[in-house]
Amino acid sequence: MSGPDGTPEPGASEFATATRVERLGDGRWSGTVDPGWFGPPGPNGGVIAAMMLRAIRSELDDDERLPRSLTLHYLRPPAEGGVEIEVTVERSGRSASTCSARMIQGGKLTTIALCVLSHDYETVAEWTPEAPTAPPPEEVPLLGLSGVAPPMFERLRTHGVFGPPPFTGGEEALTGGWLRTADGDELDPELIALFTDAWWPAPFSRLEEPAMAPTLELTIHFRAKPRPGERYALTRFWTEASIDGLFDEMGEVWDESGRLLAQSRQIALLRPWRPDG
């Protein structure tokens, strides 16, 4: 949990601490890139999204206006250490606000974001898709990823449900399962943003050897609001095409009761494995 200025409360979790931001004034916020959330070739795109969203929501300072759409372009991976996030409220009307944000490290722009936040609206019709069929998380064994996966997986609890294991030459680019943080954080917009990019990429299920998949652009549409006390999310990701070294990935995030919390889409590179970048 974070306080009203974006800083974590006493006893904050690893996720809250890693995504904390501190007010500098004039729309500027400071944060620290934590190597504990790295996945090659740099920090996970979902944790960067969470940091930027936290700065945006803290700058807007209106709990009634929830994020509806967040789009990020990743220009270069920031290194471990301090960053500055510049937030601009581009427009704030009676029911919706549009904000932009820029993450800067060492004078270089690393990430840009655009976010729409709003109140709920009166509607003339409402419907949702059905959640994918999955056993409850307590009935799905934890994946043993310690020592074989990037550091961030030490901070997550992953229960595989969908698709072949990575690098097994499966027939479909499908992956996902139950996710929560090791500290048991309650679901909120920042954590949902992380979860849209916290699983291994869907193409890995079709490959037979490791590869790198840095994200170029990620868009998250936030749908139903998480209920208090919810900690597990069911995630599912799939890829329809890999062309000219780039692949798409669609994603869904559901709660345990089958409510759709978010939809995502990103385009990323599919590069030969080069751990040194």
Buried (B, 14 or more C-beta within 10 A) or exposed (E): EBEEEBBBEEEBBBBBBBBBBBBEEEBBBBBBBBEBBBBBBBBBBBBBBBBBBBBBBBBBEEEEBBBBBBBBBBBBBBBEEEBBBBBEBEEBEEEBBBBBBBBBBEEEEBBBBBBBBBEEEEEEEEEEEEBBEBEEBEEBEEBEBEEEBBEBBBBBBBBBBBBBEBBEEBEEBBBBBBBBBEBEBBBBBBBBBBBBBBBBBBBBBBBEEEBBBBBBEBBBBBBBBBEEEBBBBBBBBBBEEBEEEBBBBBBBBBBBEBBBBBBBBBEBBBBEEEEEE
